[in-house]
Amino acid sequence: MKLWLRKISVFLVAIITLGLYIPSVDSNITINEDKEVYSPKKNLRETGNDKLPDSDTKAKEDSVFPDNAIDIFTSKAKDQAIVKMGPRILQHVEDDFTSMILPAMEEVLTSMLVEAGQDQVAYYTITEQPAGGYGERIFHLYDSQKRKDVARFHVRREKRPLEGYWFNFHYHLSNDHFEEHHEIGEIYWSKDDPPKWMT
């Protein structure tokens, strides 16, 4: 779906439902002043689940944790990546981005969440402020209980001699103090300078 069509749809739904829906407020969520954060714990409650599933029931664990929580995280990650790209860059690289980068990013994020386990994932959030201009940050996976980043998903511009510009998508992990680049994928831009992020 084109970005402008999505924006129009969201606007129309907002106008139609104005005043009809009042979201519930979770008083247990704390927000770090430096970052806006998104918590799937709140969305799980809104879908009718008062709490994350107990670990003693495997059927509940399979039906709620992987399908619901992981879908919420991957959807939010996709939204943040699209916001980061901005319409000018996205229209040029949309096919490669949706076919190569997004599935790889979702796979990495899913494996992190499954590895962390349902008890820990309840405290995970995704930051909502991608870096504009020339910054690399797409989003960070943040542990609100420990008040630290778990993983940082970035995209870097690379100018290669005789080739032109490439977008290098990668992530960093807290295990190695965010020093090592873990590759997600690359997209070729062109020999011309790409516009700033989010433009």
C-alpha atoms as a printed R data frame, in Angstrom:
    type eleno elety resid chain resno       x       y      z
1   ATOM     1    CA   MET     A     1   0.000   0.000  0.000
2   ATOM     2    CA   LYS     A     2   1.400   3.380 -0.939
3   ATOM     3    CA   LEU     A     3   2.356   5.640  1.940
4   ATOM     4    CA   TRP     A     4  -0.019   8.456  0.936
5   ATOM     5    CA   LEU     A     5  -2.943   6.016  0.693
6   ATOM     6    CA   ARG     A     6  -2.120   4.636  4.141
7   ATOM     7    CA   LYS     A     7  -1.995   8.167  5.596
8   ATOM     8    CA   ILE     A     8  -5.365   9.052  4.049
9   ATOM     9    CA   SER     A     9  -6.901   5.827  5.401
10  ATOM    10    CA   VAL     A    10  -5.622   6.523  8.914
11  ATOM    11    CA   PHE     A    11  -6.918  10.095  8.719
12  ATOM    12    CA   LEU     A    12 -10.382   8.985  7.576
13  ATOM    13    CA   VAL     A    13 -10.623   6.316 10.282
14  ATOM    14    CA   ALA     A    14  -9.572   8.909 12.868
15  ATOM    15    CA   ILE     A    15 -12.296  11.313 11.692
16  ATOM    16    CA   ILE     A    16 -14.975   8.593 11.623
17  ATOM    17    CA   THR     A    17 -14.155   7.266 15.084
18  ATOM    18    CA   LEU     A    18 -13.568  10.660 16.703
19  ATOM    19    CA   GLY     A    19 -15.041  10.447 20.174
20  ATOM    20    CA   LEU     A    20 -16.327   6.904 19.783
21  ATOM    21    CA   TYR     A    21 -13.215   5.160 21.087
22  ATOM    22    CA   ILE     A    22 -11.336   6.129 24.208
23  ATOM    23    CA   PRO     A    23  -8.129   4.134 24.669
24  ATOM    24    CA   SER     A    24  -7.360   2.693 28.078
25  ATOM    25    CA   VAL     A    25  -4.341   4.091 29.906
26  ATOM    26    CA   ASP     A    26  -1.906   1.704 31.563
27  ATOM    27    CA   SER     A    27  -0.597   3.380 34.709
28  ATOM    28    CA   ASN     A    28   2.148   0.748 35.089
29  ATOM    29    CA   ILE     A    29   4.092   1.855 31.999
30  ATOM    30    CA   THR     A    30   6.919   4.292 32.634
31  ATOM    31    CA   ILE     A    31   8.426   6.240 29.794
32  ATOM    32    CA   ASN     A    32  12.045   7.265 29.702
33  ATOM    33    CA   GLU     A    33  12.226  11.021 29.067
34  ATOM    34    CA   ASP     A    34  14.830  10.563 26.317
35  ATOM    35    CA   LYS     A    35  12.784   8.120 24.254
36  ATOM    36    CA   GLU     A    36   9.194   7.571 23.277
37  ATOM    37    CA   VAL     A    37   8.515   3.895 23.704
38  ATOM    38    CA   TYR     A    38   5.935   1.413 22.516
39  ATOM    39    CA   SER     A    39   4.937  -1.502 24.694
40  ATOM    40    CA   PRO     A    40   3.151  -4.582 23.391
41  ATOM    41    CA   LYS     A    41   2.045  -5.347 26.940
42  ATOM    42    CA   LYS     A    42  -0.548  -2.599 26.635
43  ATOM    43    CA   ASN     A    43  -1.764  -3.863 23.248
44  ATOM    44    CA   LEU     A    44  -2.103  -7.409 24.558
45  ATOM    45    CA   ARG     A    45  -4.447  -6.068 27.234
46  ATOM    46    CA   GLU     A    46  -6.482  -4.161 24.653
47  ATOM    47    CA   THR     A    47  -7.017  -7.346 22.637
48  ATOM    48    CA   GLY     A    48  -8.728  -8.991 25.577
49  ATOM    49    CA   ASN     A    49  -5.812 -10.671 27.306
50  ATOM    50    CA   ASP     A    50  -5.456  -9.241 30.801
51  ATOM    51    CA   LYS     A    51  -1.955 -10.609 31.136
52  ATOM    52    CA   LEU     A    52   0.643 -12.477 29.188
53  ATOM    53    CA   PRO     A    53   0.059 -16.231 29.197
54  ATOM    54    CA   ASP     A    54   1.255 -18.474 32.015
55  ATOM    55    CA   SER     A    55   4.277 -20.599 31.184
56  ATOM    56    CA   ASP     A    56   2.582 -23.793 32.451
57  ATOM    57    CA   THR     A    57   0.126 -23.972 29.544
58  ATOM    58    CA   LYS     A    58   1.913 -24.695 26.284
59  ATOM    59    CA   ALA     A    59  -1.185 -24.154 24.134
60  ATOM    60    CA   LYS     A    60  -1.730 -20.682 25.558
61  ATOM    61    CA   GLU     A    61   1.950 -19.882 25.158
62  ATOM    62    CA   ASP     A    62   1.903 -20.865 21.497
63  ATOM    63    CA   SER     A    63  -1.329 -19.067 20.706
64  ATOM    64    CA   VAL     A    64  -0.725 -15.747 22.493
65  ATOM    65    CA   PHE     A    65   3.015 -15.199 22.775
66  ATOM    66    CA   PRO     A    66   4.306 -15.984 19.278
67  ATOM    67    CA   ASP     A    67   1.300 -14.877 17.255
68  ATOM    68    CA   ASN     A    68   0.204 -11.784 19.128
69  ATOM    69    CA   ALA     A    69   3.291 -10.291 20.798
70  ATOM    70    CA   ILE     A    70   5.682 -11.037 17.962
71  ATOM    71    CA   ASP     A    71   3.218  -9.658 15.398
72  ATOM    72    CA   ILE     A    72   2.896  -6.470 17.437
73  ATOM    73    CA   PHE     A    73   6.664  -6.024 17.611
74  ATOM    74    CA   THR     A    74   7.318  -6.806 13.949
75  ATOM    75    CA   SER     A    75   4.489  -4.515 12.848
76  ATOM    76    CA   LYS     A    76   5.874  -1.653 14.927
77  ATOM    77    CA   ALA     A    77   9.403  -2.327 13.646
78  ATOM    78    CA   LYS     A    78   8.124  -2.221 10.066
79  ATOM    79    CA   ASP     A    79   6.331   1.080 10.717
80  ATOM    80    CA   GLN     A    80   9.473   2.630 12.213
81  ATOM    81    CA   ALA     A    81  11.597   1.445  9.277
82  ATOM    82    CA   ILE     A    82   9.151   2.977  6.792
83  ATOM    83    CA   VAL     A    83   9.114   6.253  8.715
84  ATOM    84    CA   LYS     A    84  12.930   6.227  8.751
85  ATOM    85    CA   MET     A    85  13.166   5.744  4.989
86  ATOM    86    CA   GLY     A    86  10.815   8.610  4.230
87  ATOM    87    CA   PRO     A    87   8.753   8.857  1.050
88  ATOM    88    CA   ARG     A    88  11.570  10.130 -1.209
89  ATOM    89    CA   ILE     A    89  13.908   7.214 -0.480
90  ATOM    90    CA   LEU     A    90  11.134   4.630 -0.106
91  ATOM    91    CA   GLN     A    91   9.664   5.255 -3.557
92  ATOM    92    CA   HIS     A    92  13.070   4.514 -5.086
93  ATOM    93    CA   VAL     A    93  13.950   1.355 -3.087
94  ATOM    94    CA   GLU     A    94  10.527   0.075 -1.955
95  ATOM    95    CA   ASP     A    95  10.642  -3.265 -3.801
96  ATOM    96    CA   ASP     A    96  14.081  -4.256 -2.472
97  ATOM    97    CA   PHE     A    97  13.214  -2.928  0.968
98  ATOM    98    CA   THR     A    98   9.998  -4.944  1.310
99  ATOM    99    CA   SER     A    99  11.349  -8.113 -0.289
100 ATOM   100    CA   MET     A   100  14.822  -8.317  1.320
101 ATOM   101    CA   ILE     A   101  15.276  -6.005  4.308
102 ATOM   102    CA   LEU     A   102  11.916  -6.189  6.111
103 ATOM   103    CA   PRO     A   103  11.698 -10.012  6.176
104 ATOM   104    CA   ALA     A   104  15.305 -10.258  7.403
105 ATOM   105    CA   MET     A   105  14.676  -7.595 10.064
106 ATOM   106    CA   GLU     A   106  11.492  -9.352 11.209
107 ATOM   107    CA   GLU     A   107  13.334 -12.673 11.379
108 ATOM   108    CA   VAL     A   108  16.106 -11.196 13.551
109 ATOM   109    CA   LEU     A   109  13.591  -9.452 15.825
110 ATOM   110    CA   THR     A   110  11.470 -12.601 16.142
111 ATOM   111    CA   SER     A   111  14.469 -14.730 17.101
112 ATOM   112    CA   MET     A   112  15.476 -12.155 19.750
113 ATOM   113    CA   LEU     A   113  11.989 -12.166 21.252
114 ATOM   114    CA   VAL     A   114  11.673 -15.951 21.271
115 ATOM   115    CA   GLU     A   115  15.131 -16.268 22.815
116 ATOM   116    CA   ALA     A   116  14.261 -13.732 25.527
117 ATOM   117    CA   GLY     A   117  11.103 -15.623 26.500
118 ATOM   118    CA   GLN     A   118   7.613 -14.418 27.274
119 ATOM   119    CA   ASP     A   119   8.385 -13.210 30.807
120 ATOM   120    CA   GLN     A   120  11.123 -10.859 29.612
121 ATOM   121    CA   VAL     A   121   9.326  -9.729 26.443
122 ATOM   122    CA   ALA     A   122   6.570  -8.249 28.614
123 ATOM   123    CA   TYR     A   123   9.055  -5.496 29.514
124 ATOM   124    CA   TYR     A   124  10.370  -4.892 25.983
125 ATOM   125    CA   THR     A   125   9.434  -1.825 23.993
126 ATOM   126    CA   ILE     A   126  10.381  -0.317 20.648
127 ATOM   127    CA   THR     A   127  11.517   3.297 20.467
128 ATOM   128    CA   GLU     A   128   9.448   5.552 18.240
129 ATOM   129    CA   GLN     A   129  11.943   8.196 17.160
130 ATOM   130    CA   PRO     A   130  14.044   7.203 14.151
131 ATOM   131    CA   ALA     A   131  16.980   9.522 13.528
132 ATOM   132    CA   GLY     A   132  16.415  11.990 10.724
133 ATOM   133    CA   GLY     A   133  19.014  13.710  8.569
134 ATOM   134    CA   TYR     A   134  22.115  11.523  8.413
135 ATOM   135    CA   GLY     A   135  21.600   9.598 11.687
136 ATOM   136    CA   GLU     A   136  21.625   5.787 11.612
137 ATOM   137    CA   ARG     A   137  18.959   4.843 14.189
138 ATOM   138    CA   ILE     A   138  15.822   3.112 12.917
139 ATOM   139    CA   PHE     A   139  14.621   1.874 16.319
140 ATOM   140    CA   HIS     A   140  15.960   0.334 19.495
141 ATOM   141    CA   LEU     A   141  14.606  -2.679 21.346
142 ATOM   142    CA   TYR     A   142  14.433  -1.363 24.906
143 ATOM   143    CA   ASP     A   143  14.055  -3.261 28.195
144 ATOM   144    CA   SER     A   144  11.967  -0.971 30.421
145 ATOM   145    CA   GLN     A   145  12.551  -3.132 33.490
146 ATOM   146    CA   LYS     A   146  16.351  -2.888 33.281
147 ATOM   147    CA   ARG     A   147  16.198   0.558 31.649
148 ATOM   148    CA   LYS     A   148  18.636  -0.259 28.872
149 ATOM   149    CA   ASP     A   149  18.711  -1.083 25.178
150 ATOM   150    CA   VAL     A   150  18.763  -4.746 24.213
151 ATOM   151    CA   ALA     A   151  19.380  -4.212 20.488
152 ATOM   152    CA   ARG     A   152  19.810  -1.254 18.162
153 ATOM   153    CA   PHE     A   153  18.647  -1.448 14.554
154 ATOM   154    CA   HIS     A   154  20.429   1.001 12.257
155 ATOM   155    CA   VAL     A   155  20.912   1.873  8.600
156 ATOM   156    CA   ARG     A   156  24.127   3.474  7.364
157 ATOM   157    CA   ARG     A   157  24.879   5.230  4.082
158 ATOM   158    CA   GLU     A   158  28.012   3.983  2.387
159 ATOM   159    CA   LYS     A   159  29.689   5.632 -0.579
160 ATOM   160    CA   ARG     A   160  31.762   3.037 -2.412
161 ATOM   161    CA   PRO     A   161  34.292   4.130 -5.005
162 ATOM   162    CA   LEU     A   162  33.078   3.597 -8.589
163 ATOM   163    CA   GLU     A   163  29.817   2.034 -7.332
164 ATOM   164    CA   GLY     A   164  27.883   4.826 -5.678
165 ATOM   165    CA   TYR     A   165  25.726   4.841 -2.548
166 ATOM   166    CA   TRP     A   166  24.479   1.816 -0.639
167 ATOM   167    CA   PHE     A   167  22.192   1.572  2.385
168 ATOM   168    CA   ASN     A   168  23.627  -0.901  4.900
169 ATOM   169    CA   PHE     A   169  21.019  -2.269  7.343
170 ATOM   170    CA   HIS     A   170  22.467  -3.791 10.501
171 ATOM   171    CA   TYR     A   171  21.903  -4.188 14.219
172 ATOM   172    CA   HIS     A   172  23.985  -4.036 17.381
173 ATOM   173    CA   LEU     A   173  23.534  -6.128 20.539
174 ATOM   174    CA   SER     A   174  24.052  -5.222 24.189
175 ATOM   175    CA   ASN     A   175  26.006  -8.485 24.667
176 ATOM   176    CA   ASP     A   176  29.039  -6.981 22.908
177 ATOM   177    CA   HIS     A   177  28.364  -3.408 24.110
178 ATOM   178    CA   PHE     A   178  26.900  -2.477 20.694
179 ATOM   179    CA   GLU     A   179  30.316  -2.606 19.013
180 ATOM   180    CA   GLU     A   180  29.864  -5.358 16.405
181 ATOM   181    CA   HIS     A   181  27.772  -4.832 13.276
182 ATOM   182    CA   HIS     A   182  25.387  -7.736 12.632
183 ATOM   183    CA   GLU     A   183  24.400  -7.576  8.973
184 ATOM   184    CA   ILE     A   184  20.737  -7.526  7.883
185 ATOM   185    CA   GLY     A   185  21.181  -6.556  4.235
186 ATOM   186    CA   GLU     A   186  22.087  -3.850  1.742
187 ATOM   187    CA   ILE     A   187  20.239  -1.857 -0.901
188 ATOM   188    CA   TYR     A   188  21.886   0.013 -3.759
189 ATOM   189    CA   TRP     A   189  20.778   3.623 -4.204
190 ATOM   190    CA   SER     A   190  22.676   5.117 -7.169
191 ATOM   191    CA   LYS     A   191  25.765   7.221 -7.838
192 ATOM   192    CA   ASP     A   192  23.855  10.368 -6.844
193 ATOM   193    CA   ASP     A   193  23.650  11.515 -3.227
194 ATOM   194    CA   PRO     A   194  20.544  10.123 -1.507
195 ATOM   195    CA   PRO     A   195  18.245  12.597  0.268
196 ATOM   196    CA   LYS     A   196  18.270  12.888  4.064
197 ATOM   197    CA   TRP     A   197  16.344  10.303  6.058
198 ATOM   198    CA   MET     A   198  12.640  10.941  6.705
199 ATOM   199    CA   THR     A   199  12.300  13.435  3.834
